[in-house]
Amino acid sequence: MEYEFKNIESLIRSAIDSAGKSNKAFDEPFTQIRNAVAAECKRIKKSFTFCVWQLENSQQRSHYVQYHQHRLILLIDELFEISRSEKAKGASNHSRLSSETFFLYDQLEDILTTIRKSFSEYYSLDIKVPEPDKEKVLKSIENKCSEVRNYNRINENDLITICLKDVSEFQGQEGITYRKIEYTELLIDSITDLVRSNQDNGLDEKEIQTLLFSLNYNSLEYFKYYVDNIQDQLAELGSDSERLEKLAFHNKTINQVQPKSGLVYDSDCKGIKTQLSEWISEEVQFLERRRDLTTVSHIAENDLVKKDFKLEFDMSVSQFAFFIKSFCKLPCFSTIQK
């Protein structure tokens, strides 16, 4: 597989190396490199499409696009790190390098955006986003979260608290993928819309539950919340039959909500619908076994203890009377009577 971006990467590495020279020698090489990078960027956007469609099948095209996607992101992250570190140093030529790197990774991000738009079916959403994009998106998510947080301070809701906690933990993660960012933005946008539409009346618990199910929100905190809620309801019931009926109701409710295709909070875990259905199934099996064992034990106890009973004899009344008279004439029985 030929690396299509070797020329532009070579030009960028030359630019970084030029920064080690004096300020006097710095301006001219960078002007030349800027022009060369811009020209190479235009060439790549035209030629890359041709290279992709020359490949024989979908699998080869997918590998080719994702390989270049991954290499571009690594190079963008490298430039972004240089920009931040050189800013911190504060030397004059370093400051110039810091500003120049903005131009360089902007050119690379332009290529990356073009590839994503042109080859969305091959572009991987499970590869980390470039660090500059990550910073922009996280700021945007934080701004959106502020409205929901303000609402929740006044109208505290446990489910919104869980969502905000998960979003805060997500913002501190390394290597955030495109898929995770898209999901988190959708989650916050959906909750914000729900909050805005219920400013006066307050949020309905069922509405939030339906929303989270439709988004396949399978976070550990939400799973625990749902299970604890069911267990609290079961604890209030007096018999296993009532508990089985309540579990059947929850199972029906869960199965009636269909998550949107392709959405999931944590792709490494089962969907929330599957997790809860499996938990309910285990609870049902336990309660049914306990009920069966209790029934068997009760029947066995009744069989052993007889409060009234009859003796059956295969003889006539006259025969039975003769038997009793003969029994009473026995010496041992006569002694007892005396």
Helices and strands as residue ranges (DSSP letters): H 6-18, H 23-54, H 58-89, H 92-118, H 131-154, H 158-171, H 178-197, H 205-214, H 220-235, H 240-256, H 272-304, H 317-328, H 331-337
